[in-house]
Amino acid sequence: MKIGGLVDMLWKIAEPDLSLVKEFARALNISGILATLLINRGMTQIETAGKFLTPRLEYLEDPFLMSDLEIAVKRILTAIHLQENILIYGDYDVDGTTAVVILRKALEMLGASTSYYIPRRLVDGYGMKVHVIEHAAAEGVKLIISVDTGIKAFDVVEYASRLGLDCIITDHHLPEKGLPKALAVLNPKRPDCQYPDKNLCGVGVAFKLVQALFRTANKEKYLVPFLKIVAIGTIADVVPLIGENRIFTKFGLEGLQIPVNFGLKSLIEVSGLAGRLITSSDVGFRLAPRINAVGRMGGGEQAVELFASTDEERTRMLAAEMDRLNRERQQIEEQILKDIENRFESDPTLSQQGVIVIEGESWHRGVIGIAATKLTERFNRPTLVISKEDGICYGSGRSTKRFHLLDALESCRELFDRFGGHAQAAGFQLPVKHLAELQRRLRIFAENVIKAEDLRPTLEIDAELRLSDIDYEFYRQIERLSPFGPANPQPVFAARKLSVIAEPRLLKGKHLKFRVEQDGKAMDAIGWNMAQYYQPVRESTGIVSLAFTLSQNSFQGMKFLQLLVKDIEIH
């Protein structure tokens, strides 16, 4: 019987080329398991694998390889020389906020006069707006630099030009039908850009601009401290942690262990991470949500001001407010998910559609995206969560790897007032009167695209082990791959026919803990949010197979390894 976070999960065991494993192990002087993990992550060249294991700042790409970057640097330095006012136009998510933080700090270090604007999610919505440009012109701004936004702001950029404002667009989203007529457009994804790394997020592109400015101004020695904030934005935006993103996060996480900035220290403290080794998981699940909560709940400036303030007491107040907003966001999210669960219980077919479309009255628009993510993960189906307000539907969607969500929405484009996104995530707005037709068309689209096997969740497993294979040297080898994230996931292993040697326990009423043994070696196993599987394990014959990741825990000064359960098979 198979149980776990997802029912009937298919375990797909990797089968790397054994001759290549031996070649990697010999050439790089590494263990067979580390060589296996590198190959499982798509590496075929020894030089590439070696650079991956030893990220260095000198491996960063030349920023001037990015199209229009030289034009942007010259215009910014001219603005600084003439003391022209510069507006940084950001976005309300963590990526956009952190991009504002680093660019603002860098420009001020170069002597610039700056201001910034963070849109309010529930008022402005996404993207650059004309009223902000008008206000900037009235305030004497001469140069606008966008971060994490602007690649589709054709009308806004043209309007700014008519008002006598120059625009530099820095963005990482896919361009559509050409580029805005800005003075410069920095985006590695623009078709004519030869920049080698296409995986940068908004704060990554902003950092490349800062890198170029500092090189030109002979200030490159000040770059490394910026990577702490760059790492937070990069991890939060869930971009592949390979190439430059790996370098950003590796050095940024090292810097987070010894924060100097008052705001960063206050955020780390309120997140319960003071004095702890901070990992990419800590950033993604503790630091980033508190920054994100500001934008999700309708604010904008607190996060920027947190990192800019030199008043330690004020940063503590701002961090506490961000923590409060995050708790409020969690409560709203919990209520929305509870409402959805009640709907599913009363009508089980709602969760069995090829595409789940679920709507509610006045659900918080800043939270429905998180709800969509959780439902997609739970049911392994693309999911749209919609808030109905005054005859308008505001929706957020998330998808599985095998279903292109934006293509699905494109097939219904005339139903929407507006929509946008990419393969795995999208946002949209449409009249309530079109909702039933949207549901009908998406159902037909899904029937033509989704196969039965696509709905069965798959767990990618790097290797099968015996518990006797696991020791601290093994763990240290695995940790050489960190920081973990997209394109470099935390390694997942499988161990079969383990004996459950202690009565399973529930932690805080929702987490499962038990102890397993094999070949005379015993280890603790933790199943986060797996309380519903307590009884099946307790009543089993005592033999289980586990899919798991490895974690180090400490108690009363003692460190030990434990298994974090991904899936369970009871024999």
N, C-alpha and C positions, 0 to 999 in steps of 0.2 A: 504494500500500500504506500503510495507516494503522498506526502503532505508537505506543506511549506508555505512560504509567502504567496505562492501561486500554485494552484492545483494542477496536477499532471504535467509538471514541467519536464521538458526534454533536456537531458544532460548531454551536451555535445562536447566530447573530449577532444582536445587538440591533438593533431598527429603531425608534428614537425618532422622535417627531413633529418634523420638521425646522423647522416654524414655531415650535414651542415651544423648540427649541434656540436659534434666533435670538433669541427673546424673552428667554430666560434670559441669554444672552451679553450682550445689550445692556443689560438692566436691572441686572445684577450686575457689569458691566464685567469679564467673564471670557472665557476662550477658548472656542471652539466645542467642543473636546474635553472641557473641564471641565463645560460645560453638558450635554453628552451623558451624561457619567458620572452627574451628579446626577439626570437624568431616568431613566436606566436603573435607578437605585436607588429609583424610585417617587415622586420628588418632582414635584408639579404646581403648587405655589404658590411664587412668588418669595420671599415672606417666610420661608417654611419653609426654602428652600434657602439664603437669606442667613444665617439663624441657624445652619444646619448648618455652613456654611463658617467662621463666626466664633463658636465656642462661648464663652460667658461664664458666670461664676458667678451673675450676676443672672438667668440663664435657669432656674436651678434652681426646681422647684416649691415652693410653700409646704408645709412638712411637715405642718402642721395640717389640710390637706385630707384626710389619711389617717384613716379611721375609727378611733376609740378612742385616737388619739395623745394627745389632751389628757388623757384619763384616765390613760394610762401615765406621762406627764410628772409629773402631780400625785403619783401614788403613789411614783414614784422619788424625787422631791424630798422627800417626807415620810419615806421610808426613810433618806435621807441626813441629814435633820434629826434623826431619832430614833436615828441610828447603828445602824440595823438591818443585819444581815448579808444581803447580796445574792449569790445564786448565778447565774452566767451559764452556761446549758446550751447547748453548741455542737454541732457536727457535725465529723466527722473529715476532710472534704474541704477544699480550699483556701478555698472560699466560707465554710464554717462556721468554719474556723480564723481567717481574717482578720476575720470578724465578731466573734468573741470578743476578738481583739486590740484592735480600735478601741473596742468598747463598754467593755471593762475599763479601758482608758486614759482614756476620757472620764469614766467614773464616778469613777475615782480623782482626776482633776483637779477634780471637783466635791466631793471630800471623802468619797466613799462607801467603805464597808468591803466588799470583794468577794472572791469565790472563783470558780472556774470548773470546768467538767467537760467534757472531750472524750471521747466514747465510744470504745472500742476496737473497731475493725471486726470483728475475729475473735472477740471475747468478747461485747460488748454488742450488736453489730449496729446497724442504723439505728434512730433514733428515741429518744424519752425513755423511761426505764425506772423502774419503781417502786422498785427498790433504791437508786437514786441519790437519789430524793426522800426515802426513809426516812433515809438517811444525812445528808442536808441538814437535815432536821428535828431530828435528834439533835444536830447541830452548832450549832443555834440560828439557822439561816437563816429569815428571815421573808418574803423575796421572791425568786421565781425568774423570771429573764428568759431565754427561749429565743431562740436565733438560728439561722436556717436550718433550723429543725426545729419540730415541735410542732403543726402544723395538724391532724394526725390523732390527737393524743395525748389522746383523750377520757377514757379511764379513768385515765390518769396524772394529768391535771389535776384530775379529781374527787377522786382519792385525796389529792393535795396539799391540796386545799381542806379535806378532812376532818381533815388534820393541822394545819390552821391556817395554811397557807402560801398567799400570793397568787401567782398566775402571770400574767405578761405574755408572750404568745406573739408573736414576730416571725418571720415566715416568708414565703416567696414561692411555695411549692408550691401546686398547685390544691387547694382545700378539697373535701371529700366529705361529702355528707349533713349539712350544718350545720357549726357551729363548736364547738370545745371551750368549756366553760363557765369560761373564764378571766376574770380581772378586765378584761383588754384583749387584743384580737387585732389585731395590726398586720400586714396582708397586703393589698397592692393588688389581689390577685386575688379577694378575698372579694366575693361578688355585690353586696353593698350598699355597697361602698367606692367613693367618687367620685374617688379619687385618679387624676389624669390618666395617669400613666406606669405601665403594667402590666408593664413589662419588667425591673423591678429584680430583682436576685438577693438572696440572704440578706444579704450585707454591705451592699448598697445600702439595704435596708430598715433595717438597724441604723444606717447613717449618717443616714438621715432622722430616726431617734429621737435620735441625737446632735445633729443640727442643731437640733431642737426644744428639747432640753435646754439647749444652749448659747445659743440665742436667749433663752430664758426667764431664764437666769442671766447674760445680757449678756456672753457669752464667744465670740461668733461669730467674732471675729478669729483664734481658734485653730483654725478648722475646716480650712483649706486643707491643712496638713501631713497630716491624716488621709487625704487623697485618694490618697497613694502606696500605702497598704495597700488602700484601697477599689478602686483600679485593678487591683491584682494579683488580688484575689478576683473582680472583675467579668469580667476577661478569662478567667480560669481556668474560670469557670462557663459560658462560651460562650453568654452572653445577647446579644441584639441590641445592637450598639454604636451606638445612636441615642438621641435624647432625652437624659435625664439620664445614662444610661450613657456616652454620648459625652463629656459634660462631665467626669464622674468620670475617665475614662481619659485624656482630653486633658491635664487639669491634673495628674493623678497621674503620668503618664509624664514630664511636665516636671519634677516633683519628684524622680523617680527618677534624673535626671541629676546631682543634687547631694544625695545621701543624707546625713543627719546621724545618724540612728539607727544605733548600732553593729551591731545585728543585720542591718539592711538592707544596710549596707555589706559585712558579712561574706558575706551571701548573694550579693550582686552579684559579689564577688571570686571566690568559689568556683565561680560559674557562668560565669566567664570573660568578664564584661561590664564590668569596671572600665575606666573611661576611654573607653568606647564610647557611642554614641548608642543608648539602649535603646528598642526598639520594642514594639508589642503582640505581635509574633511572638516576640521575645526573652522576654517575660513568659510567653507560652503554652508555649514549648518549652524554656525554660531555668530561669527562676525558679520558676514554678508546679509543675513536676514534682518539684522537690526538696522543696517544702513538702508536696505530695501524697504523696510517697513515705513520709513519716512515718505517715500514716493507712493507706496501702495495706499497709504491712509490719507493721501491728499496733500502732504507737505512737500518741501523741496530743499529748503536752504539749510536745515539743521546739520545735515551730514557734511556739507562744505564748511560750515562755520566750525564744526567740531574739530576738523583737522587744521583750520586756520588760526584758531584762538591760541593766544599765549597765556591765557588766564586759566590756571589749573582748576580752580573751583568751577569756573563756567563750563569747562569741558566735562567735568563730572556731572553737572546738571544736564547738559545736552545729551550725554551718554545715557543718563537715567531716563530722560524723556524718550530716547530712541528705544530703550528697553521696554518702556511702558507701551509705546506704540506697537512694538513687536508682540507683546502679550495680548494686546487688544486685537491685533491681526489674527493671532492664533485662535482666540475665542470666536471671532467671526467665521474663520475658516472651519472650525469645529462645528459650528451651528449649520453652516451651509452643507457640509458633508453629512450631518445628521439628517437634514431635510431631504437630501438626495437619497440617503439610505432608506428613509421611510417611503419615498416614492418607489424605489426599487422593490421593497417588500410588498407594497400594494399592487405593483405591476411588474413582475420579474422580466417581462419581455423588453422593458426599457433598457436593461443592461445586457441584452442578448443580441442587439442589433449590430450590424457590421460597423456602423458608426454610431456611437452613443451621442444623442442630442438631448440635453436635459435643461429645462428652464425654470426660473423662479422669479417671484416678484421682488424687485428692489434688492437683489443680492449685491453685496459690495463689489463694485467693478474692479477694485484694486486687489481682490482676493480670488476671483473666479479662475484666474489662470493657474493658481496653485491647486485649486480643487480639480481642474482639468488634468493637471499633471498626475495627481494621486489616483484619479479614476483610470487614467490610461495605464499606469503602472499596475493597478490592481486587476483590471479586466483584460489587459493586453489588446485593447481596441482604441482606435482614434476616438477622441471625446471632445465635444463642444459643450461648454457650460455657459449659459446665457442668462443675463439679468434683464428683466422687462421693466421699463420705466417710462411712463407717460406715452405709451404707444410705440416706443422704440426698444429694439433688442440690442443690447451690447454684449458681444460674445468673445470668448477666448477659447482657443482650441489647442490641443496637443495630440501628437500622433506617435505611432510605432514606426520602426525603421522601414517597414515594407509598404507603408502607405504615405503617399505624397499629399500632405494636407492642402498645400496651396493649390495644387492642380485640381483637387476636389472642389475647392471654393471657386476656382476659375471657371469650372463647368457650370456654376450658378451665378456668374458675376452680375447679371442684370437684376438679381434679387437684392443686392446690397447697396446701401448708401456709400459705403467705403469698406475696404478690406485690404489686408496685407500680411506678409509673413514669409515663411519658407516651408521646407518640407515637413518639419516636425512641430512647428508652432505658428499660430496665426491669431490675428485679432480682426474683428469685423463689427459692422453696425448695419441693421436693416429694420424696416417697419415690422411691427408685430404681425400685420396681415400677410406677410410673406413667410412667416415661420413654418407653417405647415408644408408649404411647397418646398422650402429648403430641406426639411426632414425627408420628404418624399424623394427628392432628387439625389440627396446624399445616400439614401438607402439603395437606390438603383446604381449609383456610381460605385458604391462599395461592393455590390453583388457582382459587378463586372471586373473588379480589380482584386478583391480579397479572396484568397483561397482558404480552404478549411485549415490547412497546415499553418497558415499565417497566424491563426488565432490561438495556436498552441504556443505558450511561452517557452523560450529556449534559454538555457543557462550555459554560457560558454565556460568550460572548465579547462584550465591550463595543463593540469597533470593529475594523475592518480598517485596517492601516497599511502604509506603506512605511517602510523603515528610515530614509530621509531625513527622515521626519517627527519622528524621535526626537532630541531634544537636551536640554540641561539645563533650558531654560525649560519644555519639555514635561513633564519629570520633576517640576519644582517645582509645576506646575499639578496634577499627579496627587497629589502629597504633601499638597496642601491638604485632601484627603479623609481623611487619616489621623487617628486610628488606625483600622486596618482590622480587621474581624471580621465576625461574623454580621450580616446586613442591610446591611452596608457592606463587601463583600469587596474585596480588592485587585484593581484593574482587570486584566482579562485581554484581551489583544489578539491579533490574528492577522496574520501577514505571509506572503504566498504567493510561491512560486517564488524562494527564496533560493538562492544558490550557496554550497556548502560549499567554503571556500578553504584549509582546512588539515586535515591528518590528524587525525581524532578521537583523543582521549586518554581514558584512564581515570584518575580521581583516587581514590586510596586503594582501588582495586580495585572501587569500587561506584558512582562518579559519572561521568557522561559529560560531556566538554567538547569543543566544536568551535567553529569560527569561520565566520560566514556573511557574505555581502556582497550588496548590492543598490543600484543607482544610485550606485555608487562609494563607498558607506558600508559599513564592516565593523564587526561587533560580535561579542563572545564570547557563546556560548550554553552554559548549564549545565543538565544534566538530573540532578537529585538522585536517587540510587537508580535510575538508568536504565542500569546497566552492561550489562544483557542486550541493549541496543539498540546497543551499540558496533559490532558486526559488520554489522548491516544498514545503518547509516549509512556505515560504511567501504566497503562493497561497492556502495553506491548509485551512480547516475549523477552524483551531486553536486548534485542539485536537490531542495530540501525546502521544505515549508510548515510554519510553526511557530505554535503557540498558546503564549503566554508572558505572564509578568508582568515588570515592570522592576525592577531592583535596582541600587543604587549599591555599588561595591566600591572598595577602595583597596589600593595596593601601592607600597611604598617612597615613601610620601608623595604618590603620585599617585592621584586619584579618577577613576573611569570608570564608565559605565553598562554593564550586561550584561543579557542575556535569560535569565530563569529559565524553562525549558521545562516546559510543562504537557502538551503532546502534539505528535507529529511525524507528518507525512504525507510519505512518500517518493514522488517522481514517477519 
